[in-house]
C-alpha cells in the first residue's frame, strides 16, 4: 500500500506531502490544476523515464519520495531481499531529477540502478492511464492473471516440476552427446585435468600453502620485532620489567612508613605481573618463529607455478579447484559411454512424456478458467458503457513446441468494442477512454489474484456519465476491497465512491504558479462534489445533491 507521496520542485509543484489510506482514494480538481503531474511524480518514483524539463523553474533538482507498506507483498519483499535492500515491512523509493541532466534512484536509502527501481515499481503499482497500462499489455502478466483466476496452482507447479526434470535430463544428454562428438576437445580436457591433478590444486592445499608461506616470509621480520620488544621490556636494567621491579620495591618501603601507600603498592605489583606475563608470552612467540630460507624458496617456486597455471586458464588462484572439478565432471560424462547415453535418452523421453501430460492438464484447466474469465470480464466491460464489447483470453501453442516452464500454451487477451470489429490486442483495438474501462473491468475481475498492491487510474471516467459513471464508482470500490486504488476523476459519481478525497488546486502568487493538494473533510468534500456537478457556487440544493451521491455510492454518506 502507498502510505505517503512527497513531491518537491516538480513542474508547478513546490512541495506536496500527502498521506494515502487503504481502499479507494479519489483526486479531483479543476482542469489544469496539476492532477496528472502527481501521477507523473509517482511514475518517477517507480522508475519511469526522467526529463530535466520536469524540474521546477529556478531550482536545480526535483525530488519524489514514495513510501510503501509491503507487509502483504511477498514478491516485493523477496526482490528487495535478493538485492540486500529489505527493511522490514516498509519500502521507501526516492528519485532525484537534476536540471543539468540525469537522475538518481534510491531504495531504502541505498542508491540503485534506475532499471532495478523500475523492476521494484512494476511489482508495487499498476498504472492505468488513457493510453497505457504497465502490466496488462504483457503476455506473461496475462498468463499469470489467467492462472491465478483459474485457481490451479497444483497444475502449474506440476508442469514446472516436470519441465525442470526434463530440462535436467536433456542438458545431461546434450552434454554427453557433445562430449562424444568432440574428441579433440576431450584430449585437451584430459591434459588440463592431469596438469591440475599433478599440481594438487585442491582448496585446502592452496590455503595451507599460502598460510605456511606467510608464516615463513614474515619470520625474520617478526624476530626483529620480538627483539625490539624484549629490549624495551625485559633485557637490561633500562627495560620496563627492571624499572617496575625497582618501583615496586620502593613503593613497599614507602608503605612501611605511610599507610596510605598500600594502593600504590597494589597497582605497581599488578603492573609488574602483567609485564612478566607479557615477557613470558614474548618468549613463547619468539620460540615458535621458524626460519627456513630453503623451505621458503621452495614455497615461492610452488606459489609462482600455481599462479602461472591460473593465468594460463585466465582464472584466480582460488578458482583452480572449481575448474578441476568441472573438467573431471566433463571427462566422467564422456567416459560413461554408450550405456549411459542410452539410459539418459530413455530418462529424457520419460521426462518429456511426463511434461506433456502435466502441460496438457494445465492447458485444460486454463481453457476452463478462460471461459469463466471471458464471461465475467465481458459482462463488466458492458456494464462500464461498452455495450458491444467482447473479451477473450485466447490460448494457442507456445513457441516451437519445445517444453517451457509455464506450459505449452501462449495466452493472449483480445478484445473488440464494436460489433463489426475483429478482436485484437487490448492496446491495438481500444481507444484511450475504452482502454481505461477495459483495464478496470479486467482489474475488477482479477484484483484478488493479481498481487499488485496499488492500482492507479488516470481519468477512467473519460467519456462516460450517468448510470455508467455510478457503475465505474462501484467497480472501483470492488477493486479497492482487494488492493489500494487511487483514481483521478472529473466525475462526481466516481468521486462520491471514494473513501478518501484529495483536492488538487493551483494558485498564482507574485506571478509564480504553484499546485497544492489537501485531504477534504466531509463538508469540504460535499462542496467539491457540488462543484463537479456544475454548481458555480455551493448552494443548499447542490450540496444536498452531492450528499445524496455520496450516500448512494458509499451506503452511509461518509466514506
NORZI-V91087 format. One record per backbone hydrogen bond with DSSP energy under -1.0 kcal/mol. CO is the residue of the C=O (numbers start at 1). NH is the residue of the N-H. If there is no record, write none. Layout:
BEGIN
co:CO nh:NH
co:CO nh:NH
END
This chain:
BEGIN
co:1 nh:69
co:3 nh:20
co:4 nh:67
co:5 nh:18
co:6 nh:65
co:7 nh:16
co:8 nh:63
co:9 nh:56
co:10 nh:13
co:12 nh:515
co:13 nh:10
co:14 nh:9
co:16 nh:7
co:18 nh:5
co:23 nh:485
co:24 nh:499
co:24 nh:500
co:25 nh:487
co:26 nh:502
co:27 nh:489
co:28 nh:504
co:30 nh:33
co:34 nh:38
co:35 nh:39
co:36 nh:40
co:37 nh:41
co:38 nh:42
co:39 nh:43
co:40 nh:44
co:41 nh:45
co:42 nh:46
co:43 nh:48
co:44 nh:47
co:51 nh:54
co:52 nh:55
co:54 nh:11
co:56 nh:59
co:60 nh:99
co:62 nh:97
co:63 nh:8
co:64 nh:95
co:65 nh:6
co:66 nh:93
co:67 nh:3
co:67 nh:4
co:68 nh:91
co:70 nh:73
co:73 nh:77
co:74 nh:78
co:75 nh:79
co:76 nh:80
co:77 nh:81
co:78 nh:82
co:79 nh:83
co:80 nh:85
co:81 nh:84
co:87 nh:90
co:89 nh:70
co:91 nh:68
co:92 nh:108
co:93 nh:66
co:94 nh:106
co:95 nh:64
co:96 nh:104
co:97 nh:62
co:98 nh:101
co:102 nh:98
co:104 nh:96
co:105 nh:112
co:106 nh:94
co:107 nh:110
co:110 nh:107
co:113 nh:117
co:114 nh:118
co:115 nh:119
co:116 nh:120
co:117 nh:121
co:118 nh:122
co:121 nh:125
co:124 nh:454
co:126 nh:456
co:127 nh:134
co:128 nh:458
co:132 nh:129
co:135 nh:138
co:138 nh:142
co:139 nh:143
co:140 nh:144
co:141 nh:145
co:142 nh:146
co:143 nh:147
co:144 nh:148
co:145 nh:149
co:146 nh:150
co:147 nh:151
co:147 nh:152
co:152 nh:156
co:153 nh:157
co:154 nh:158
co:155 nh:159
co:156 nh:160
co:157 nh:161
co:158 nh:162
co:159 nh:163
co:160 nh:164
co:161 nh:165
co:162 nh:166
co:163 nh:167
co:164 nh:168
co:165 nh:169
co:166 nh:170
co:167 nh:171
co:168 nh:172
co:169 nh:173
co:170 nh:174
co:171 nh:175
co:172 nh:176
co:173 nh:177
co:174 nh:178
co:175 nh:179
co:176 nh:180
co:177 nh:181
co:182 nh:186
co:183 nh:187
co:184 nh:188
co:185 nh:189
co:186 nh:190
co:187 nh:191
co:188 nh:192
co:189 nh:193
co:190 nh:194
co:191 nh:195
co:192 nh:196
co:193 nh:197
co:194 nh:198
co:195 nh:199
co:196 nh:201
co:197 nh:200
co:202 nh:206
co:203 nh:207
co:204 nh:208
co:205 nh:209
co:206 nh:210
co:207 nh:211
co:208 nh:212
co:209 nh:213
co:210 nh:214
co:211 nh:215
co:212 nh:216
co:213 nh:217
co:214 nh:218
co:218 nh:222
co:219 nh:223
co:220 nh:224
co:221 nh:225
co:222 nh:226
co:223 nh:227
co:224 nh:228
co:225 nh:229
co:226 nh:230
co:227 nh:231
co:228 nh:232
co:229 nh:233
co:230 nh:234
co:230 nh:235
co:232 nh:240
co:233 nh:241
co:236 nh:239
co:239 nh:243
co:240 nh:244
co:241 nh:245
co:242 nh:246
co:243 nh:247
co:244 nh:248
co:245 nh:249
co:246 nh:250
co:247 nh:251
co:248 nh:252
co:249 nh:253
co:250 nh:254
co:251 nh:255
co:252 nh:256
co:254 nh:257
co:254 nh:258
co:258 nh:261
co:261 nh:265
co:262 nh:266
co:263 nh:267
co:264 nh:268
co:265 nh:269
co:266 nh:270
co:267 nh:271
co:268 nh:272
co:269 nh:273
co:270 nh:274
co:271 nh:275
co:272 nh:276
co:273 nh:277
co:274 nh:278
co:275 nh:279
co:276 nh:280
co:277 nh:281
co:278 nh:282
co:279 nh:283
co:280 nh:284
co:281 nh:285
co:282 nh:286
co:283 nh:287
co:292 nh:296
co:293 nh:297
co:294 nh:298
co:295 nh:299
co:296 nh:300
co:297 nh:301
co:298 nh:302
co:299 nh:303
co:300 nh:304
co:301 nh:305
co:302 nh:306
co:303 nh:307
co:304 nh:308
co:305 nh:309
co:306 nh:310
co:307 nh:311
co:308 nh:312
co:309 nh:313
co:310 nh:315
co:311 nh:314
co:316 nh:319
co:317 nh:320
co:319 nh:323
co:320 nh:324
co:321 nh:325
co:322 nh:326
co:323 nh:327
co:324 nh:328
co:325 nh:329
co:326 nh:330
co:327 nh:331
co:328 nh:332
co:329 nh:333
co:330 nh:334
co:331 nh:335
co:332 nh:336
co:337 nh:341
co:338 nh:342
co:339 nh:343
co:340 nh:344
co:341 nh:345
co:342 nh:346
co:343 nh:347
co:344 nh:348
co:345 nh:349
co:346 nh:350
co:347 nh:351
co:348 nh:352
co:349 nh:353
co:350 nh:354
co:351 nh:355
co:352 nh:356
co:353 nh:357
co:354 nh:358
co:355 nh:359
co:356 nh:360
co:357 nh:361
co:358 nh:362
co:359 nh:363
co:360 nh:364
co:361 nh:365
co:362 nh:366
co:363 nh:367
co:364 nh:368
co:365 nh:369
co:366 nh:370
co:367 nh:371
co:368 nh:372
co:369 nh:373
co:370 nh:374
co:371 nh:375
co:372 nh:376
co:373 nh:377
co:374 nh:378
co:375 nh:379
co:376 nh:380
co:377 nh:381
co:378 nh:382
co:379 nh:383
co:380 nh:384
co:381 nh:386
co:382 nh:385
co:386 nh:389
co:390 nh:416
co:392 nh:414
co:394 nh:412
co:396 nh:410
co:398 nh:401
co:404 nh:407
co:408 nh:398
co:410 nh:396
co:412 nh:394
co:414 nh:392
co:415 nh:424
co:416 nh:390
co:418 nh:421
co:424 nh:415
co:425 nh:428
co:425 nh:429
co:426 nh:430
co:431 nh:435
co:432 nh:436
co:433 nh:437
co:434 nh:438
co:435 nh:439
co:436 nh:440
co:437 nh:441
co:438 nh:442
co:439 nh:443
co:440 nh:444
co:441 nh:445
co:442 nh:446
co:443 nh:447
co:446 nh:449
co:446 nh:450
co:453 nh:484
co:454 nh:126
co:455 nh:486
co:456 nh:128
co:457 nh:488
co:459 nh:462
co:461 nh:464
co:465 nh:468
co:466 nh:470
co:467 nh:471
co:468 nh:472
co:469 nh:473
co:470 nh:474
co:471 nh:475
co:472 nh:476
co:473 nh:477
co:474 nh:478
co:475 nh:479
co:476 nh:480
co:478 nh:481
co:479 nh:482
co:479 nh:483
co:484 nh:455
co:485 nh:25
co:486 nh:457
co:487 nh:27
co:488 nh:459
co:491 nh:495
co:492 nh:496
co:494 nh:497
co:495 nh:498
co:500 nh:26
co:501 nh:520
co:502 nh:28
co:503 nh:518
co:505 nh:516
co:507 nh:514
co:509 nh:512
co:512 nh:509
co:514 nh:507
co:516 nh:505
co:518 nh:503
co:521 nh:525
co:522 nh:526
co:523 nh:527
co:524 nh:528
co:525 nh:529
co:526 nh:530
co:527 nh:531
co:528 nh:532
co:529 nh:533
co:530 nh:535
co:531 nh:534
co:539 nh:543
co:540 nh:544
co:541 nh:545
co:542 nh:546
co:543 nh:547
co:544 nh:548
co:545 nh:549
co:546 nh:550
co:547 nh:551
co:548 nh:552
co:549 nh:553
co:550 nh:554
co:551 nh:555
END
